[in-house]
């Protein structure tokens, strides 16, 4: 019987990359196949270990900017490392005994080592050249090649790491941005703009080695609130001008100081910056009332990919949701970054308002192009946002926050309440829905939510809404009516009046990072916008994917257990021949158990859309009593009337079969 292969043989590999991925990166995919071929013919041993040591040394340097800095600064130490690695490859060649495949592998390793060694020389040259160019535009202490800067800008909130950036630039002013972009273009460097690094889409993650991250956090211009005449609007409008690096919360606080509301409030508003809000067309709970970032922009300024300036102004702003305006106009002006002169006549973009939204939705995430409107919703792909002017709003005098907890297992019974509540408030002349958020049961569990109702257990769905108006009595009555609507849908409702209580109600919504903690995985997400009346279909569709993947994973686990049992049975028969009959009976029982579970799980997976009645033989005794016979398998899995439990159906019975001191 062969010994179990080590999971990783390349030393110093504490990254998420497997040995296979590392070998492919350095040597190419054919060499991974060749290594496995040589292993199979038992032609590797000490030579293989030396090869893995060479790859491990190169890998740890490649993935550690601090070691890179040390070797870049110390030529002697660098030479010693390269010499030692070359010596190991020479030994591999000497041990090959003319084996052409082993020599081919060694040749690839030599070439990889040469590329590795050459990188240090080219890196020093590129750094010197880049420093000269960038320092003509910004101060030298804004140009950071250090390991610390590169490590802190290798990822965003996704924690997804691909390549470390070449350099991090932190310009002091908006005016420096165009010159830095031009310099990057001349150096043939990829550019990524980054603000607070709070994104969950991976947009600020460098994918290429020679990438410049331009951090805009120093662009902190934040004006006082002013009443200004904006293009096409007769009456003065409250506006605020802000730099791309201003934290979103600061703009909200500046607006509040003057009695106004800043409508853009993504969950990450305590760390996200304005540039990212524009690039992502961020929304938030206030979007239900005043729309997303696009709806609230008066104008914005950005640097294009050629290093020139572009300014966009919205004309005839309706001071509300853009899709409610029949025709929308934007004036696009381009300026030469050196002379600051206008490059040709401004271009006027005219769209039907509804073309910037999908019908029935607050935001169309399938249309990044938005008719060619620059900057907004492009995730930084067509330029770098540097500053913007936003319209502010006046909040009604009185606000009540309603927290609704929906119980029961059928989400389809709860979701209509959202539509009913919104329709009621939309039709009410004296109140408005100024904030709305829906949280499903997975999110509720992830944030460790504490139920407000005394029913016991967690709700299936949570709905939080802000109801605003100028008449306190009307606002109170509207909030109470919303609770009554929810009560009819098996929900408990709670109303917060004070600012402190309202803040507590909304606090759960801010804990998005809890999802990543709950799943113990990287979190990469993109916006999804769903018509309210289709929310149940969407939730059911997502849960269907979860169920399908969960059952498939469990079926794979059964196969892995059988493989493990086969090895264990062989070992047990060799080590304990006197008890072969007893052991074989236990292994036969275990295999029968696994076979029955596999048959049941696969039958349910293959017939998710069939009535329960058609798969009655696949149900457990307790399930037969509680299922609805005319419902589908999927519906009953969603309602947890049918459960597929690895622990109860496999783990616990297997432990009973193999119980006893002698079998531990």
TORDRENZA-492406 format. One line per 10 residues: number of its first residue (from 1); their letters; for each residue x, y, z of C-alpha. Coordinates in steps of 0.02 Angstrom, whole numbers. Each point is the difference from the previous one (the first is absolute). Layout:
! residues N
NUM) a) X Y Z  ...
//
This chain:
! residues 664
1) xxxxxxxxxx) 0 0 0  72 171 -49  20 139 125  -118 147 -14  78 140 -104  38 162 87  -122 139 -41  142 123 -31  180 -39 -39  62 174 -46
11) xxxxxxxxxx) 76 73 159  -46 172 69  -168 -6 -90  -120 80 123  -107 80 -135  -164 -54 -75  93 -61 -156  19 -187 -20  162 -84 -53  -77 -27 -171
21) xxxxxxxxxx) -37 185 -22  175 50 54  84 -125 -118  -110 58 -145  45 181 37  187 -32 -2  18 -146 -121  -161 -10 -102  -141 -128 1  90 -134 -102
31) xxxxxxxxxx) 134 -9 135  -132 -39 133  -54 -149 -105  182 -49 -24  34 5 188  -147 -116 31  61 -116 -138  174 -10 77  -77 -33 171  -100 -142 -73
41) xxxxxxxxxx) 157 -80 -71  91 26 167  135 102 -87  -9 141 127  57 8 179  139 110 62  -1 95 -165  -186 36 19  27 67 175  139 114 -63
51) xxxxxxxxxx) -112 63 -140  -139 38 124  125 91 111  52 109 -147  -183 38 -40  -38 30 184  142 127 17  -56 93 -156  -182 -7 54  28 70 173
61) xxxxxxxxxx) 97 146 -74  -132 27 -135  -140 9 130  92 104 131  37 182 -45  101 23 160  125 -134 -53  -1 76 -174  48 170 72  144 -78 96
71) xxxxxxxxxx) 67 -91 -154  -22 152 -112  105 105 120  132 -133 35  86 -58 -160  118 -118 92  -140 -92 90  -96 -12 -162  149 -77 -89  21 -129 138
81) xxxxxxxxxx) -182 -53 -18  10 -16 -189  164 -98 12  -75 -121 126  -153 -30 -109  107 -28 -154  105 -125 98  -155 -103 42  -54 -3 -182  176 -54 -51
91) xxxxxxxxxx) -15 -145 121  -168 -48 -76  83 -4 -172  145 -104 67  -122 -127 75  -105 -13 -159  112 -137 -74  -47 54 -174  -188 -12 30  -68 120 -132
101) xxxxxxxxxx) -159 38 97  94 42 159  119 109 -101  -148 87 -83  -69 39 172  169 65 59  13 110 -155  -169 79 37  55 29 180  160 86 -61
111) xxxxxxxxxx) -100 116 -112  -122 38 142  147 40 114  75 116 -131  -165 94 -14  -4 9 190  178 69 8  -28 123 -144  -154 69 88  106 83 134
121) xxxxxxxxxx) 104 95 -128  -149 56 -103  -96 44 158  136 115 64  13 83 -171  -189 23 -13  -11 69 176  136 128 -36  -83 52 -162  -173 10 80
131) xxxxxxxxxx) 66 101 148  74 129 -118  -162 18 -97  -119 1 148  105 121 103  -23 131 -136  -186 -4 39  -14 -35 188  111 -2 154  118 -147 17
141) xxxxxxxxxx) -80 -55 163  -161 -28 -98  89 -134 -103  11 -160 100  86 -159 -61  13 -74 176  -61 -172 49  -120 77 124  -86 107 -132  -8 -142 -125
151) xxxxxxxxxx) -70 -125 127  -133 122 60  -58 31 -179  4 -179 -66  -185 -28 38  -161 85 51  -141 -60 113  -8 -163 -100  171 -53 67  30 -69 -174
161) xxxxxxxxxx) 186 10 -43  71 -24 -174  151 114 -29  87 128 110  -1 174 -75  162 73 -69  -21 165 94  -130 96 100  -26 185 -38  -90 116 121
171) xxxxxxxxxx) -17 170 -86  -27 152 109  -119 91 -116  -123 -29 -139  111 97 -121  139 -132 16  -112 -141 -61  11 36 -187  190 11 1  15 -165 94
181) xxxxxxxxxx) -115 -88 -123  101 67 -148  160 -62 82  -76 -173 28  -50 -9 -183  176 49 -55  72 -137 112  -126 -128 -68  -69 -33 174  -176 -59 41
191) xxxxxxxxxx) -98 122 109  -123 -35 141  -87 138 96  -34 -39 182  -86 92 141  -49 -82 163  24 -177 -68  -172 -52 62  -60 -77 -162  -62 -179 -7
201) xxxxxxxxxx) 13 -18 -189  189 -15 -15  8 161 -101  153 64 94  95 -166 -8  156 7 -112  -3 -139 -130  167 42 -82  174 18 71  40 174 -68
211) xxxxxxxxxx) -152 85 74  -5 172 79  -129 28 136  -46 185 11  -73 24 173  -117 150 2  -24 12 188  95 166 9  -125 83 -118  -101 62 148
221) xxxxxxxxxx) -76 161 -65  -169 22 85  -90 165 -25  -131 79 109  -181 -26 -53  -49 135 -123  -162 53 -84  45 13 -184  -84 15 -167  42 -157 -98
231) xxxxxxxxxx) -18 -19 -190  -182 2 -54  -75 19 175  -73 169 44  -5 -5 190  158 -12 107  42 -179 48  99 -58 154  162 -81 -63  166 -58 68
241) xxxxxxxxxx) 165 -24 -92  110 -144 54  165 -79 -49  11 -182 -51  88 -48 162  -128 68 122  -79 -134 108  -186 -13 -36  -50 24 182  87 170 4
251) xxxxxxxxxx) -110 63 -141  -156 -61 91  57 90 158  38 161 -95  -174 -5 -77  -81 -34 169  90 150 77  -100 110 -119  -164 -93 20  13 -102 -160
261) xxxxxxxxxx) 17 -183 -49  134 -78 -110  -91 -140 -90  150 -113 -36  23 -117 149  73 -170 -44  25 -123 141  186 42 -1  -28 187 22  117 9 151
271) xxxxxxxxxx) 147 -51 -110  -51 12 -185  45 156 -96  -93 108 -126  103 -54 -150  -48 -181 30  -182 48 29  -6 80 -173  98 -139 -86  -118 -131 74
281) xxxxxxxxxx) -158 106 -7  -26 -37 184  -170 6 80  -56 -39 176  -158 2 101  -45 177 -57  1 -54 -183  -183 -48 15  -37 186 24  135 96 -95
291) xxxxxxxxxx) 83 -128 -112  181 -55 -16  159 103 -24  -42 37 -182  -167 79 49  85 121 119  150 57 -102  1 178 -66  172 -15 -80  161 -98 14
301) xxxxxxxxxx) 180 13 -58  114 -141 -54  165 -40 -85  -16 -102 -159  115 -141 -54  102 122 -108  37 111 150  -119 143 -45  -145 74 96  -183 -37 -26
311) xxxxxxxxxx) -143 92 87  -181 -58 -4  -147 112 49  -180 -52 13  -117 127 -81  -181 28 56  21 -107 157  -168 -59 67  72 -9 178  -65 -178 14
321) xxxxxxxxxx) 8 -170 -80  71 11 -174  -120 -125 -80  -148 108 50  61 137 -118  -60 -20 -179  162 62 -78  170 12 83  145 107 -62  184 0 42
331) xxxxxxxxxx) 133 120 -64  171 -81 -22  150 117 -13  179 -56 -32  153 101 50  184 -18 -43  90 -36 164  153 104 -49  -83 157 -67  -167 -18 92
341) xxxxxxxxxx) -82 54 -164  -162 -73 -64  27 -139 -127  -138 30 -126  -180 43 33  -86 -82 149  -102 -154 -43  -181 -11 57  -64 -173 42  -189 -18 -2
351) xxxxxxxxxx) -91 -154 65  -177 -47 43  1 -4 190  -67 -177 2  146 -61 -106  113 21 153  -107 -119 100  -76 -170 -35  -189 8 12  -58 -39 176
361) xxxxxxxxxx) 176 12 73  94 134 95  161 -39 -92  48 -96 -157  158 -97 44  -4 -90 -168  42 164 -89  173 63 50  5 108 -157  -147 112 44
371) xxxxxxxxxx) -5 69 -176  183 52 6  -18 112 153  180 11 67  54 -52 173  -159 -54 86  -22 -187 26  158 -38 -101  101 -61 151  147 110 -52
381) xxxxxxxxxx) 19 -76 -174  -16 161 -101  88 124 114  42 53 176  -130 102 95  81 149 89  -144 108 64  -187 26 -12  -145 114 45  -155 -77 79
391) xxxxxxxxxx) -176 64 27  -62 -11 180  -177 -28 63  -112 59 139  -62 -138 116  -177 15 68  -9 53 182  -56 -165 77  67 -177 -31  -49 -168 69
401) xxxxxxxxxx) 100 -159 -31  -99 -160 -10  81 -171 26  -104 -146 -61  44 -180 42  -83 -131 -113  -16 -177 67  -53 -163 -79  94 -108 -126  -81 59 -161
411) xxxxxxxxxx) 83 158 -68  -139 17 -128  -120 43 140  114 139 63  65 87 -157  -168 74 -57  5 106 158  144 101 -75  -103 43 -153  -154 38 105
421) xxxxxxxxxx) 96 116 117  86 93 -142  -162 21 -98  -89 66 155  136 129 37  23 50 -183  -186 40 -11  -2 97 163  7 187 -36  69 55 170
431) xxxxxxxxxx) 137 -128 35  142 -78 -98  107 -155 8  174 74 30  93 -163 32  -30 -184 -29  105 -157 25  -39 -185 -12  107 -133 87  -23 -185 -32
441) xxxxxxxxxx) 22 -141 126  180 -38 -49  50 180 33  -100 -1 162  99 -151 61  165 71 -61  -14 162 99  -53 -96 156  -163 96 4  -97 10 163
451) xxxxxxxxxx) -186 -17 -31  -109 136 73  -155 -109 5  -28 -126 140  -48 -144 -115  166 -88 20  118 -36 -144  54 116 -140  -115 78 -130  1 -60 -180
461) xxxxxxxxxx) 10 177 -68  34 173 70  -65 163 -73  58 170 62  -84 159 -63  10 186 34  -165 93 -12  13 190 -9  -120 146 -3  -32 175 70
471) xxxxxxxxxx) -155 -46 101  50 -104 151  -172 -75 26  -12 -55 -181  174 -77 7  -46 -95 159  -161 -66 -75  89 -52 -161  132 -95 99  -136 -89 98
481) xxxxxxxxxx) -92 -44 -160  160 -74 -73  17 -110 154  -181 -58 -21  34 -45 -182  148 -104 57  -101 -82 140  -115 -69 -134  153 -87 -75  52 -89 160
491) xxxxxxxxxx) 121 138 53  39 96 158  27 188 -15  96 125 106  9 190 -18  151 106 49  -26 185 35  162 68 75  159 21 -102  89 -126 111
501) xxxxxxxxxx) -134 -133 -22  -8 30 -187  189 -19 -11  -10 -169 90  -132 -62 -123  112 43 -147  160 -65 79  -27 -181 -56  -1 56 -181  177 70 13
511) xxxxxxxxxx) 82 -166 44  31 -62 -177  171 -72 47  -91 -127 107  -49 -94 -157  183 -35 -37  29 -55 180  -154 -111 -5  54 -88 -161  185 -5 48
521) xxxxxxxxxx) 43 47 -179  49 142 -115  -147 114 -34  -14 68 -176  -168 72 -48  -84 110 -127  -163 97 13  -159 -95 -35  -160 98 -29  -166 -91 5
531) xxxxxxxxxx) -179 62 -25  -83 -9 170  -139 -112 -61  131 -126 -62  101 -4 161  -72 -168 53  45 -76 -169  177 68 16  21 -64 179  -67 -170 -49
541) xxxxxxxxxx) 116 -6 -150  153 38 107  -52 -129 128  -24 -127 -138  182 25 -51  53 -21 181  -101 -160 17  66 -74 -163  181 39 46  -23 -62 178
551) xxxxxxxxxx) -71 -169 -55  134 -18 -134  136 34 128  -74 -128 118  -3 -130 -139  185 35 -32  32 -24 186  -79 -172 -7  121 -50 -137  147 65 101
561) xxxxxxxxxx) -59 -98 153  -10 -159 -102  177 27 -64  61 27 177  -93 -154 61  80 -108 -133  174 49 59  -49 -21 183  -75 -171 -34  160 -60 -83
571) xxxxxxxxxx) 106 64 145  -117 -76 130  0 -171 -84  190 0 -5  23 58 179  -141 -100 82  -28 -164 -96  -89 -82 148  -147 122 -14  -15 3 -189
581) xxxxxxxxxx) -180 -65 -1  -60 128 129  89 142 -87  -67 -50 -170  -177 0 69  23 176 66  72 62 -164  -143 -84 -95  -126 86 115  85 166 -29
591) xxxxxxxxxx) -2 -23 -189  -185 -44 6  -36 156 101  94 108 -124  -86 -82 -149  -173 34 73  41 182 37  75 23 -174  -157 -72 -79  -113 113 105
601) xxxxxxxxxx) 100 159 -26  21 -26 -186  -185 -36 -23  -46 162 88  129 99 -99  -61 -70 -166  -184 36 38  1 170 84  -146 62 -106  -104 -158 17
611) xxxxxxxxxx) -141 -22 128  47 -76 166  -120 -143 -35  110 -60 -145  150 -23 114  -86 -65 156  120 -148 9  145 121 21  -71 83 156  41 -41 180
621) xxxxxxxxxx) -140 -54 116  -11 166 92  -1 94 -166  -148 -97 -68  -105 63 145  38 185 -25  18 26 -188  -136 70 -111  -29 -136 -128  -53 118 -140
631) xxxxxxxxxx) 153 114 22  164 -21 -95  156 -77 75  87 170 -14  -141 90 91  6 -124 144  191 11 10  -17 189 11  -128 -17 138  113 -127 87
641) xxxxxxxxxx) -134 -133 1  128 -105 -92  179 8 62  160 -74 -69  118 -13 147  173 -74 -15  22 -4 188  -163 -90 39  -5 -118 -149  185 -42 -17
651) xxxxxxxxxx) 116 63 136  -100 -56 152  -45 -175 -68  180 -29 -57  63 41 173  -123 -125 72  55 -135 -124  184 26 40  -22 35 186  109 -84 129
661) xxxx) 176 22 65  76 -125 -121  -60 96 -151  58 174 52
//
